[in-house]
Amino acid sequence: MSRIDESKAFIPVRIAVLTVSDTRALADDRSGDVLVDRIAAAGHVLADRRIIADERAEIADQLRAWCADPQIDVVISTGGTGLTGRDVTVEAHRDVYEKEIDAFGTVFTIVSMNKIGTSAVQSRATGGVAGGTYLFALPGSPGACKDAWDEILVKQLDFRHRPCNFVEIMPRLDEHLRRK
């Protein structure tokens, strides 16, 4: 089972939060607020926060910009993962990914099933890597953001988490881009 190895030092990571919505502003972005609060409570750094409309190219452009920024290690988006016509966040993420973290969506579905039953099939949460940066797309509900953070991300973004975690392999995420 997973555990925290207290003999290791915590390493804060720099996380950008992107809310995808045609209607939200910072004043009423509850899902973004959930993520920002949890990022701070865990000891990580909020590197940037934006709200962007449900436009595939604009979302992908923002993800690429953050992947190119050496001050950002992780991007978490919220919103636009559903099944309706305007839900294009997953497609935008996949336009950017070099590698998809297939099990992220699966584990998120398992967590969601325990909370909302078969309604979990309507989510298309996803995760991937691009340019040495982790990217995660979460549904736009505060509950889904809490579940993804509390049950998956807080653990995987903690260097002390055992048996393994995302932070310990960060230095090797872009090794394929380096000259030999």
N, C-alpha and C positions, 0 to 999 in steps of 0.2 A: 504494500500500500504506500501511497505517497506520504512524505513527511518533510519537515523543514530541518535542515542540518544547521543547528545553532553555532557550530564551530566555524562556519563560513561567514564572511562579511556580506551584508546586503549591498547590492549594486543597483542604484536607481537608473532607470532607463527614461529616455526622453520620448514622450508620447504626444502625437497630434490627434485631435478629435475633429472629425468632419460630420456634421449633421446634413443629411440630404433631405431637403423638403422644399416644396413650392410655397408653403404657408408659414413656416416657423421663423421666428427672430430670436435673438439671444434671450430676450425677456421671457419667452415661453418655451424654450428648448429644454423640456424636462429630461429627455433622454441624454442629451449632451451634458446637462448638469449632473446627472447620476454618474456618468463616466468621469467627469472632471473631479467630482468629490471623491470618488473611489481611487482615482489615480493619486491624488494628494494624500489620502489616508494611508495608502500603501507605501508612501515615501518616494514615489516617482515624480518626474518633472513634466508639467504640462508645457510642451514645446510650442504649440500653436492650437488655435481653435477657429473653425470657420463654419459657416452655413452656406450651402450651395444648392441651387435648384436641381430638380430631377432631370438633368441633361447629361446623357452618357459621355459625350466628348468633354464637357466641363469637369465632370467628376474625374475622369481618367487623367485629364491635364493636371488637376490639383494633386492627385495621387502621385503622378510622375514628378511633379515639382517637389513634393515632400520626400520622395525617394532619393532625389538628387541632393537634398539638403543634409549635410553631414551632422547637423544638430538634431536630427530626428531619427530615432531608432525604430519606432512603431507608429503605425497609423491605425486608428480605430474609427470606422464610420458607423453611423446609425441612421437607419431609414432606407427605403427603396429596395428592400429585399423580398418584397411580396410578389404576388402573381399578376397584379394589374398592369395595364399598359404603360403607366408612368414609372413603374418600378424597374429601374435600369442600373441600380448600383452594382449588382452582382456582375452584370455584363461589363461594366466599366472596370471593376476590379480585375476581372479575367483578361481584359485588354492589356492590363499592366503586368500581371503576374509573370514571373519567370518560372516559378514552381508553385503549384497549388498545394496547400496543406489539407489534403482530402479528409483526414480524420477530424479536423476542426468542426466541419458541418455535421458530421455524424455524432460527435460527442455533444455538440450543442443540441441536436435533436433529442438525444437521450435525456439530457438535462431538462429540456422543454417538455418532453413527454411526462416526466414526473410532476410537472407543474400544471400543464394545460391539456394533457391527454393528447388525443389524436389531432387536435388543432395544430400541433407542432409540424405537421406535414406541410403547412402553408408557408413556412419559413425557408429561406434559401441562404441562411448564414454561411459565410465562406471565409477562408483564410488563405494567405499565400505569402510569397516572398518576391521582392523585386529590388534590385540595386542594393542588396544587403539590408533591406528594411522589411520588417514584418507588416502585413496589411490584413486587417480583419474587418469584415462587413457584418454588422449586427442589425437585427430588426429595429424599427423605430419606436418600440414601446419601452418605457422605463423599466418594466418588469423583465423584459428580455435582456436589456443592458445589464441589469443587476445580476441576472442568472449567468450570463456569459462571463462577466467580470468575476463574480464571487465563486463560481464553480470551475472556471477554466483559466481565465487570463491572469488573475491574481497569483495563481500558483505557477503557471508557466512563465510568467515574467519575473519570477523571484529566483535569483541565482542560487539560493540555498535549497530550493525544492529538489527533492530526490524521489525517484532515481534519476531523473533528468529534467531539463527545462530548456526553454527557448534562449535564455540569456547566455548560457554557457557556449552555445554554438554561434552566437552573433559574429564573432571575429572571422568565422569561416563561411559566412553566407555568400560572400562575393568572391571567394577564392578562385572561381572559374574565370573571373575577369582579369586576374593578375597575370602578368607575364611570368613564365617559368624561368 
